Amino acid sequence: MNPELVLHVNHTILGEGPVWDHRVNQLWWVDIPCGLVHCYNPENDENKTYAIGQMVGAAIPCEVGGLILALENGFAFFSPEDHRIKPIFDPESNMPTNRFNDAKCDPRGRLWAGTMRTDPPRDAVGSLYCLDSDLKTTKKLSAVKVSNGLAWTSKADKMFYIDTRNNVIMSFDYEIETGSIYDRNDFLTFDTLLPDGMCMDENDNLWVAFYSGARVCCFDTQNGNQLEQIDMPVANPTSCAFGGKALDTLYITTAANDGKDDGGALFAVKPGVKGCETNFFKYD
């Protein structure tokens, strides 16, 4: 499988958080340190950019329209039509050196998002939070170094979660009715590889981007066996998401690498399997 470079936005530092909106067949993604939210339309190759004014770790469509953002300063709603930002809550307002990183919605539309220290050292000062439909925030985990990828099985009985700088993909039993996690296991651990963002395909297999590893790998969620590997032409793939009208295209975001490669560009590949429709944020 040879990934194709489909979009290069000049001066992108840390492309992240691809999310496919199947309602309009467009891909949302972010450039975290530049505080930019992008919307890419593969039909006409157009990319719209929205400046948020602070670091943005994730941008996810809401069921009723607009986006919910996980920001440097907490959660907020964002309206692309009028560029209006409406703050919701900052659970770490007392921790100015932290920011939100990756985020995903579970099948019930709850937003899960984690934090990390903005600058090195990557101490275990981050946490994982859940923002429910009533806009109440609950801390689910603490002592996280670099909060990253999230994914759920099709039955929503398992949740997978990455702490990048602990080199681990965790698994939890998941209670969809309450959003409770329990029975944590270190599902996959790595000696030096840094798992970053990830997504789930229609067969409940994980596709994981490895930062500084120049690869995206697919793992069986039953036993952790590696099933596929996509070799990337850049050092720093950051995350991936299935998109396209048939959900058969894997979009891969990347980070810059001091100009040594096309890091920062958006790539795409057809891995021979389909993904699942995006879970949008639902609120009362």
PABADO-588323 format. One record per residue (C-alpha): residue in one letter; x, y, z. Coordinates in steps of 0.001 Angstrom, whole numbers, plus 500000, padded with zeros to 6 digits. Example, Ala and Ser with C-alpha at 12.3 -4.5 7.8 and 13.67 -1.06 7.14 Angstrom:
BEGIN
{pt "A", {512300, 495500, 507800}}
{pt "S", {513670, 498940, 507140}}
//
This chain:
BEGIN
{pt "M", {500000, 500000, 500000}}
{pt "N", {501443, 503326, 498911}}
{pt "P", {499895, 506396, 500561}}
{pt "E", {499223, 509360, 498288}}
{pt "L", {499864, 512962, 499302}}
{pt "V", {496482, 514634, 498784}}
{pt "L", {496937, 518015, 500490}}
{pt "H", {499823, 520148, 501669}}
{pt "V", {498998, 523308, 503610}}
{pt "N", {502057, 525521, 503876}}
{pt "H", {503621, 525929, 507322}}
{pt "T", {501626, 523130, 508939}}
{pt "I", {503452, 522105, 512114}}
{pt "L", {501356, 519376, 513699}}
{pt "G", {498521, 518044, 511577}}
{pt "E", {496206, 515968, 513786}}
{pt "G", {492721, 514724, 514571}}
{pt "P", {491196, 513719, 511199}}
{pt "V", {487417, 513238, 511445}}
{pt "W", {485178, 512379, 508485}}
{pt "D", {481743, 514009, 508323}}
{pt "H", {479720, 511548, 506236}}
{pt "R", {476800, 513979, 506018}}
{pt "V", {478746, 516321, 503732}}
{pt "N", {481659, 514060, 502699}}
{pt "Q", {484356, 516310, 504115}}
{pt "L", {487301, 515791, 506446}}
{pt "W", {487931, 517938, 509506}}
{pt "W", {491483, 518097, 510846}}
{pt "V", {493595, 520472, 512927}}
{pt "D", {497036, 522014, 513204}}
{pt "I", {497450, 522038, 516965}}
{pt "P", {500138, 524651, 517745}}
{pt "C", {498980, 526991, 514981}}
{pt "G", {495429, 526964, 516386}}
{pt "L", {493875, 526084, 513031}}
{pt "V", {490866, 523958, 512128}}
{pt "H", {490802, 522706, 508540}}
{pt "C", {487970, 521274, 506455}}
{pt "Y", {489052, 519328, 503361}}
{pt "N", {486693, 518503, 500495}}
{pt "P", {488211, 515739, 498350}}
{pt "E", {485607, 516278, 495606}}
{pt "N", {487033, 519661, 494607}}
{pt "D", {490335, 519492, 496521}}
{pt "E", {489341, 522577, 498501}}
{pt "N", {490584, 523138, 502057}}
{pt "K", {488943, 525782, 504246}}
{pt "T", {490848, 527055, 507270}}
{pt "Y", {489521, 528582, 510483}}
{pt "A", {491808, 530385, 512943}}
{pt "I", {490734, 529643, 516518}}
{pt "G", {493185, 531871, 518395}}
{pt "Q", {494575, 529205, 520707}}
{pt "M", {495968, 525685, 520402}}
{pt "V", {493299, 523216, 519293}}
{pt "G", {493722, 519495, 519931}}
{pt "A", {490582, 518249, 518221}}
{pt "A", {487514, 519395, 516277}}
{pt "I", {484526, 517070, 516075}}
{pt "P", {481149, 517688, 514408}}
{pt "C", {478061, 518007, 516592}}
{pt "E", {474905, 516133, 515694}}
{pt "V", {472935, 519388, 515472}}
{pt "G", {475596, 521249, 513487}}
{pt "G", {478784, 523102, 514201}}
{pt "L", {481794, 521671, 515991}}
{pt "I", {482935, 520938, 519496}}
{pt "L", {486575, 521777, 520162}}
{pt "A", {489108, 520483, 522675}}
{pt "L", {491345, 523496, 523173}}
{pt "E", {494283, 524881, 525038}}
{pt "N", {491723, 526395, 527413}}
{pt "G", {489062, 523726, 527714}}
{pt "F", {485988, 522757, 525710}}
{pt "A", {484097, 525083, 523377}}
{pt "F", {481486, 525076, 520630}}
{pt "F", {482493, 526539, 517282}}
{pt "S", {480289, 527737, 514444}}
{pt "P", {482177, 527718, 511127}}
{pt "E", {479456, 529854, 509533}}
{pt "D", {480121, 532915, 511673}}
{pt "H", {483410, 531892, 513365}}
{pt "R", {481728, 532161, 516771}}
{pt "I", {483397, 530363, 519680}}
{pt "K", {481276, 529585, 522742}}
{pt "P", {483288, 528313, 525738}}
{pt "I", {481827, 525394, 527691}}
{pt "F", {484194, 524516, 530544}}
{pt "D", {487901, 524273, 531300}}
{pt "P", {488524, 521441, 533794}}
{pt "E", {492179, 522427, 534108}}
{pt "S", {491942, 526192, 534413}}
{pt "N", {494318, 525887, 537370}}
{pt "M", {496949, 524184, 535168}}
{pt "P", {498039, 526782, 532569}}
{pt "T", {500931, 524631, 531344}}
{pt "N", {498506, 521894, 530183}}
{pt "R", {496388, 521715, 527032}}
{pt "F", {493897, 519333, 525473}}
{pt "N", {495138, 516919, 522843}}
{pt "D", {493244, 514218, 520909}}
{pt "A", {489499, 513612, 521373}}
{pt "K", {486745, 511326, 520088}}
{pt "C", {483050, 510731, 520723}}
{pt "D", {481755, 507383, 521920}}
{pt "P", {478736, 505723, 520233}}
{pt "R", {476367, 507608, 522562}}
{pt "G", {477856, 510960, 521542}}
{pt "R", {479853, 511678, 524695}}
{pt "L", {483120, 513509, 524093}}
{pt "W", {486282, 511920, 525483}}
{pt "A", {489368, 514121, 525511}}
{pt "G", {492690, 514085, 527309}}
{pt "T", {495283, 516619, 528352}}
{pt "M", {499067, 516839, 528370}}
{pt "R", {501805, 519278, 529314}}
{pt "T", {502260, 521728, 526457}}
{pt "D", {506060, 521774, 526617}}
{pt "P", {508615, 519136, 527669}}
{pt "P", {509258, 517383, 529937}}
{pt "R", {506267, 515096, 529340}}
{pt "D", {505521, 514470, 532995}}
{pt "A", {502454, 512445, 533979}}
{pt "V", {500323, 515515, 534705}}
{pt "G", {497613, 514932, 532104}}
{pt "S", {494153, 513452, 532557}}
{pt "L", {491370, 511895, 530512}}
{pt "Y", {487942, 513540, 530700}}
{pt "C", {484443, 512769, 529478}}
{pt "L", {482053, 515578, 528513}}
{pt "D", {478486, 514254, 528649}}
{pt "S", {475372, 515395, 526820}}
{pt "D", {474420, 517634, 529756}}
{pt "L", {477818, 519354, 529348}}
{pt "K", {479079, 518057, 532685}}
{pt "T", {482721, 516989, 532745}}
{pt "T", {484029, 513928, 534593}}
{pt "K", {487683, 513019, 535077}}
{pt "K", {488159, 509372, 534120}}
{pt "L", {491929, 508885, 534424}}
{pt "S", {494882, 510808, 535811}}
{pt "A", {498688, 510532, 535689}}
{pt "V", {498681, 510560, 531881}}
{pt "K", {501805, 511712, 530032}}
{pt "V", {500537, 512390, 526487}}
{pt "S", {496849, 511656, 526021}}
{pt "N", {496114, 510478, 522503}}
{pt "G", {494046, 508051, 520402}}
{pt "L", {490622, 506735, 521406}}
{pt "A", {488449, 504050, 519807}}
{pt "W", {485479, 501800, 520619}}
{pt "T", {484426, 498412, 519314}}
{pt "S", {481239, 498105, 517258}}
{pt "K", {479384, 496661, 520249}}
{pt "A", {480729, 499495, 522431}}
{pt "D", {481841, 496967, 525027}}
{pt "K", {485540, 497857, 524761}}
{pt "M", {487387, 501188, 524701}}
{pt "F", {490992, 501582, 523592}}
{pt "Y", {493155, 504521, 524656}}
{pt "I", {496735, 505625, 523972}}
{pt "D", {499211, 507290, 526292}}
{pt "T", {501957, 508015, 523781}}
{pt "R", {504893, 508699, 526065}}
{pt "N", {504135, 505602, 528104}}
{pt "N", {504332, 503645, 524810}}
{pt "V", {501054, 501891, 525512}}
{pt "I", {497625, 501197, 524037}}
{pt "M", {495263, 500469, 526918}}
{pt "S", {491979, 498582, 526765}}
{pt "F", {488999, 498927, 529088}}
{pt "D", {485695, 497191, 529459}}
{pt "Y", {483121, 499815, 528554}}
{pt "E", {479615, 500419, 529868}}
{pt "I", {477815, 502306, 527141}}
{pt "E", {474788, 503266, 529252}}
{pt "T", {476857, 505125, 531839}}
{pt "G", {480148, 505775, 530082}}
{pt "S", {482018, 503861, 532786}}
{pt "I", {485402, 502250, 532147}}
{pt "Y", {486850, 499403, 534193}}
{pt "D", {489243, 496435, 534060}}
{pt "R", {492113, 498346, 532511}}
{pt "N", {494700, 496308, 530618}}
{pt "D", {497859, 497300, 528789}}
{pt "F", {496671, 495842, 525501}}
{pt "L", {499831, 496632, 523520}}
{pt "T", {503131, 498027, 524770}}
{pt "F", {506115, 499122, 522708}}
{pt "D", {509788, 499461, 523589}}
{pt "T", {510546, 502565, 521546}}
{pt "L", {507645, 503108, 519117}}
{pt "L", {505307, 505982, 519945}}
{pt "P", {501637, 505167, 519231}}
{pt "D", {499734, 508364, 518466}}
{pt "G", {496244, 508678, 516992}}
{pt "M", {494114, 505742, 515868}}
{pt "C", {490780, 504609, 514496}}
{pt "M", {488686, 501440, 514285}}
{pt "D", {487643, 499694, 511073}}
{pt "E", {484441, 497764, 510334}}
{pt "N", {486065, 494528, 511536}}
{pt "D", {486952, 495953, 514963}}
{pt "N", {490639, 496217, 514090}}
{pt "L", {492711, 499201, 515198}}
{pt "W", {494701, 501359, 512772}}
{pt "V", {497435, 503166, 514698}}
{pt "A", {499771, 505959, 513551}}
{pt "F", {503278, 505820, 515014}}
{pt "Y", {504891, 509207, 515540}}
{pt "S", {508580, 509175, 514490}}
{pt "G", {507918, 505590, 513339}}
{pt "A", {507060, 506334, 509690}}
{pt "R", {504231, 503810, 509694}}
{pt "V", {500566, 503108, 510332}}
{pt "C", {499811, 499605, 511590}}
{pt "C", {496627, 497557, 511912}}
{pt "F", {496123, 495365, 514977}}
{pt "D", {493562, 492684, 515783}}
{pt "T", {491701, 493799, 518921}}
{pt "Q", {491141, 490218, 520050}}
{pt "N", {494771, 489253, 520555}}
{pt "G", {496912, 492198, 519442}}
{pt "N", {498394, 490572, 516338}}
{pt "Q", {499640, 492973, 513694}}
{pt "L", {497656, 492454, 510490}}
{pt "E", {498906, 495198, 508173}}
{pt "Q", {501553, 497900, 507925}}
{pt "I", {501480, 501050, 505811}}
{pt "D", {504976, 502454, 505307}}
{pt "M", {504803, 506237, 505235}}
{pt "P", {507054, 508542, 503187}}
{pt "V", {507300, 510849, 506212}}
{pt "A", {508734, 510293, 509684}}
{pt "N", {505829, 511570, 511750}}
{pt "P", {502353, 510226, 511016}}
{pt "T", {500067, 511446, 513785}}
{pt "S", {496571, 510031, 513321}}
{pt "C", {494202, 508399, 510857}}
{pt "A", {490503, 508178, 510032}}
{pt "F", {488406, 506364, 507466}}
{pt "G", {486559, 508562, 505000}}
{pt "G", {485347, 508876, 501446}}
{pt "K", {481797, 508198, 500292}}
{pt "A", {482315, 504452, 500778}}
{pt "L", {484389, 504898, 503957}}
{pt "D", {487149, 502947, 502239}}
{pt "T", {489850, 505630, 502252}}
{pt "L", {492211, 505984, 505203}}
{pt "Y", {493235, 509624, 505690}}
{pt "I", {496494, 510108, 507581}}
{pt "T", {497652, 513356, 509186}}
{pt "T", {501335, 514066, 509747}}
{pt "A", {503694, 516447, 511536}}
{pt "A", {506553, 518516, 510210}}
{pt "N", {510085, 517115, 510361}}
{pt "D", {512352, 520161, 509999}}
{pt "G", {511782, 520210, 506247}}
{pt "K", {513359, 516775, 505766}}
{pt "D", {510191, 515305, 504217}}
{pt "D", {506579, 516218, 503437}}
{pt "G", {505633, 516139, 507104}}
{pt "G", {502537, 518248, 507796}}
{pt "A", {500799, 517019, 504655}}
{pt "L", {497588, 514995, 504520}}
{pt "F", {497886, 511536, 502968}}
{pt "A", {495333, 508956, 501822}}
{pt "V", {495395, 505239, 501029}}
{pt "K", {492832, 502515, 500317}}
{pt "P", {493733, 499642, 502668}}
{pt "G", {491102, 497202, 501382}}
{pt "V", {488780, 497563, 504360}}
{pt "K", {486111, 500076, 505332}}
{pt "G", {485721, 502184, 508420}}
{pt "C", {482662, 503178, 510425}}
{pt "E", {480627, 506364, 510449}}
{pt "T", {481892, 509047, 512814}}
{pt "N", {480250, 509409, 516218}}
{pt "F", {479090, 513042, 516480}}
{pt "F", {478747, 514967, 519723}}
{pt "K", {475217, 514922, 521146}}
{pt "Y", {474046, 517373, 523777}}
{pt "D", {470773, 518314, 525435}}
//
